[in-house]
């Protein structure tokens, strides 16, 4: 395995948020991590990439303990696109992307011909070369997300970590990013590890999926095996069906919206033993 994670436990202070987490990450494969808000998905991503210390377990990057790597060496192997990223608005697109070459450069070295060629490749691959001279503050949200993706590609990573890469984007730009991710995996052989909230996107694009619930792994496997009606209820307290469509290789998820609130309340009661206000339930039932 290119990255092997074993028995990983992560805590903030005395509060353990992820416990005994295992996974294998491979080049040429899309692995997506899903789960409810606050379940530990982004925390796992940060720990596996060396951005957050962990209290127990091991992370091996290409056979060597992550703690034995220098940060510059790690950045030559993996790249991370976090949820939140900032750059001076007066940077041009090309200037920002060129910073992705820093892990491969010495302290006082300027861009070489190879560096400039890789930056150009990153811009062409992500479709941002046509506005290479435009200022960052002049870009739309979808354009800017592709620029940041180009910046990570300029590192020439073998594995790319993306934390909710489609957040805040409209549906057209979400699909653009997902198609780009698929191409990077299939054409460039880059391993992709993503945190996603959209289960439909996860089902469509992933080779494997890991489901996290309350800081622990609920399930792991092929996308079409992991996303099922039982998982939707157990993890999200939502009822739904998987619907096959002739023109699609994988099913669509159809949620039962009319019952969501009522079933979520009942699920909470079954887990905690708490009483739900009859007034609330009556209000929900009257809406149906």
N, C-alpha and C positions, 0 to 999 in steps of 0.2 A: 504494500500500500504506500502511496506517496505521502499521505499524512495519516498517522495512526493515533487515535485518542483513546485512552483507557482510564476508567475509574475517575473521571474528572469531577471534582467538587469545587464550587466557587461560592465565596461568601462576601457579603458587604458587612464589615464589622463582624458581629457575632451571628448574623442571620445568613444561613446557608440558602442560596437561591437556586443552585444547580447541584444535584447529587448523583455521583457514580455514573457519569455520562460516558458512553462509548460510541465511537464511530470510525469508519474508514473513508478517506477521501481520495479520489482517483482522478488523474488527468483524463480528459476526453469523456467526462460524464457530468451530468447536471444533477446535483443533490440539493434538494430544497428542504428547509426546516420550517415547519408550520406549527401553530399553536395559538392559544388565546393571548390577549394582551397580558403582559406581566408574567408569562410562563417561563421566561429565561432564554428565549431564542437569541436575542442580540447579545446577551451576556456570554453565551456559548461562543458566538462568532468572535467576540473581542478576546476571549481567553485563548481560543485556538490559534489566533493570529498574533498573539504576544502583546496585545494592547491592554490586557487586564491580567493581573496575577491570579493564579489559582492556588488553592490551599492543599489539594490532594490530587494524585493521579499524574499521568504523563501525556505529553504531546510529542510525537516523533515526526520530524520533517525529513523525508527522504532518509530514514534510518538513523537520524541523529536527534538527540533530545533538543527540543526547541530552546531550552535554557542555555544550551551550549553554543547557539548561533549568535553571531553579532547581528544587530538590528539591520545593518546595511546588507548583510548576506541574506537575511530573511526577505528583505524587500526586492532582492533579485530573483527570488523564487515565487513569492506570492504578492498579490496586491489587494487592497481593501478599499471599497467604496462605501463609506459610512452613510447613515441617514442624513446627517447634517454636515455640510461642507461650505467653506467660505474662501473667497479670494478677493483681492483688491479689484474693484469694478473697472479700473482703468487698464487692467491687463488685457492684452489681446488674446484671442482663442489660442493662437499658436504659441504665445509666450507661456500661457498656463500649461498647455500640454507638454511643452519642453521640460517643465519641472519633473515630469515623470522619469526623465533620464538620470536624475540625480543619484540614485543608488548605484549606477554604473560608472560614475565619474569621480575623479579625485577632487580634493577640496578646491584647487585653483584652476581646474581644467575647464576650458570653454567647450561648447558643443563641437563635436567632430562631424565629419561627413556621414559617418555611420549613425550618429545621434540624430542628425537632421533627416536622414532617410527613414529612420524608425518613427520619428514624429510625423512625417508625411504619411507613412503607412497607417499609423494610428488614426490620423484625420480622415484618410480615404476609407478605412474600414468602418468607421462610425458615421461617415457621411457629413462631416463638418468642415471639409477642406474648402468649400465654397465661401465660408465666412471666416476664414483663418485670420484675417486682419481686423475683424470686428471686435469691439470692446465687449468684455464680459457682461457689463450692465445693459447692453443692447439686446441681449438674447432672451428668448422665451424660456419657460420652464423646461419644455421638452428638449429644446436645443442645448440648454445648459447641462442637462443631465447627460446628453450624449458627449458633450465636451469633457465632463468629469470622467466618463467612461473611457474616452480617448486618453486622458491623462494616466489612468491606471494601465491601459494597454501599452503606453510608452515605456513602462517598466519592463515589458516583455515577460510577464509572469507566466508560470506554468499552471498556477491555480489562482482564480479570481474570486474574491469574497464580496458579495453584494448584500447590503442590509436594506431591505425594502426599496429596491431600485425604482419602483413604479409609483411610490407615494407622491401625492399631490399632482400627478399628471392626468390629463384627460385620456379617454379610452384610446384615441388614435395614437398618442405618444406612448401609452402603456404597451400597446401591441408592437410598436416600433422597437421599443427596448427589448421586449421578449423575443422578437425575431432576431435582433442583433445578438442577444445572448445565445440563442440556438446556433447561429452561424459561427460564433466564436468557438463554441464547443465542437461542432461538426467539421468545420473547415480548418481551424487552427489547432485543434486538439487540446484546447485549454480546459482544465477542470473548473467547473462553476459550482460555488456554494452560495445559495441565496436564502435569505429570510423573506417570506412572502405572507401576506394576509389573504390574498385572493386565491381561494382554494381551486377555482376553475383554472386559473393560470398555472398553478402548481401541478394540477392534474395533466394539463395539456403539454407542458414543456419538460417535466422532470423525468429522469431515468429512475431515480430513487427519491423517496420522501422519508423524513424523520418527523414524527409528531411528538411535540413536547407538551406535557401537562404538569403544572405545579413543579417545574424544575426537574422532572424525571422524563425519561423516554417512555412514551405510551406505546409506540409501535414504529417499525422501520421496515421498508421493503419497496418493491416496485410500486410506482405511482397508482396504477389501477387496482392493486391489491390493498393498499393502505387507506385510500380514500373510499370509504363505504358508509352506508347508513348508520351502522353501529358506532363508528368513530365520530360521525357528526353529532350524535346524541351524547356519547360518553364525554367528549372533549369540549364541545361547544354548546351542549344542551339545545341543539337544533334538530328538528326533523327534516328530512329531505329524501329525495330519490335520485338515483343515477339513471339517466335516460340515454339510451343508445340512439345515435343518429347515423344513417347510412353513409353520409358523406364525411364522417369524422372517425378517426382511428380510436378515439377514446370517448367515453360518455360525457354528457353534460350533467351538472348538478342542478336539480330543481328543488328549491327550498319551499317548505310549506309555510308561507308567511302568515296566514290567518291564525296559526296556532303558536307562533313563536313565543310571544310574551307569556301566555298562560302556561305553556310547557316549561319555559325557563323558570317560572316561579315554582312550579311543582317539583322541578328538578332540584332547585335550591332547598326546598323543604325536605326532600328525600335524603339530601346529603348532610344537612345540618340539624334536622329535627325541629327546625323553627316553624312557627305558625305564620301563615300568610294572611294578611288582612282580608276578611271576607268582602269588605268594601272594594278592595283592589280587584279581586277575582271577579266580582260581580260586574265591575266596570269593564274588564277585559271581555267577559262573556257577552255583555250587551253590545260591544263594538263589533263582535263577530256576527 
